[in-house]
Amino acid sequence: MYDKNGDEHYNLISALHKSMRNSDPDAAIYWMMRMLEGGEDPLYIARRVLRFAAEDVGLADPRAMEVAVAAYQACHFIGMPECSVHLAEAVVYMSLASKSNAMEMAVMEAKEAIEKEPDAPVPLHIRNAPTRLMKNLDYGKGYQYAHDYAEKLTAMECLPENLKGRRFYHPTDQGQEARYKERLEQILAWKEARTSK
């Protein structure tokens, strides 16, 4: 039983997503094939796998996005029934990949901050100043071009004043994201040392 526009459609895509999240490739392939055998558009499944690559894998395994895009393209180029193998490869990859939902959480935290104050002004120093009037209004004044510095870093604040120092991205220790976490901690410590003087 499969109804492409009804509850079972959403139940099965949920089962696929949650099986990949739970690192269960066998269940993930099963639910994927249930959908394909029921007549689901493989591009729909490929789009959901692509979303999963960012939402549930993220920087724990940056290659997940590449694999998902490649699977989508394969589905687009050759269609069914041949692309079922490409989708299966992507689904298994996602199932076995290290997991991090830090990207999803960062997006949600930023969205929440925007909902509380949707019109926080862009700091003057990071505004573009293509006209004389904008320059006279101090647009771009004090901007620090990171490439002009040996470390390719500055301690310049880029968030609105009311969000100064706010963190949205909280990297995990999973997979490759551990390296990004270490890099972010180095950057934050470097900036802190220069702003606390």
HUSUL-V371142 format. One record per pair of residues at least 4 apart in sequence whose C-alpha atoms are under 6 Angstrom apart, sorted by the first residue. I is the first residue (numbers start at 1). J is the second residue. Records with the same first field share a line. If there is no record, write none. Layout:
BEGIN
I = J ; J
END
This chain:
BEGIN
2 = 8 ; 38
3 = 8 ; 9
4 = 9
10 = 14
14 = 18
15 = 19
16 = 28 ; 31
19 = 24 ; 27 ; 28
20 = 24 ; 28 ; 95
23 = 95 ; 96
24 = 95
25 = 92 ; 95
33 = 37
35 = 40
36 = 40
46 = 72
50 = 68
51 = 55
52 = 56
53 = 57 ; 64 ; 65
54 = 58
55 = 101 ; 104
56 = 99 ; 100 ; 101
57 = 99 ; 100
58 = 100
59 = 177
60 = 98 ; 99 ; 100 ; 174 ; 175 ; 176 ; 177
61 = 176
68 = 90
71 = 86 ; 87
74 = 78
75 = 79 ; 83
79 = 83
93 = 97
98 = 175
102 = 106 ; 170 ; 171
106 = 168 ; 169
109 = 168
114 = 118
122 = 160
123 = 160
124 = 139 ; 140
125 = 139 ; 140 ; 141 ; 142 ; 143
126 = 140
127 = 139 ; 140
128 = 140
129 = 134 ; 135 ; 139 ; 140
134 = 139
135 = 139
146 = 152 ; 153 ; 154
147 = 152
155 = 191
159 = 163 ; 164
171 = 181
173 = 178
174 = 178
188 = 192
192 = 196
END
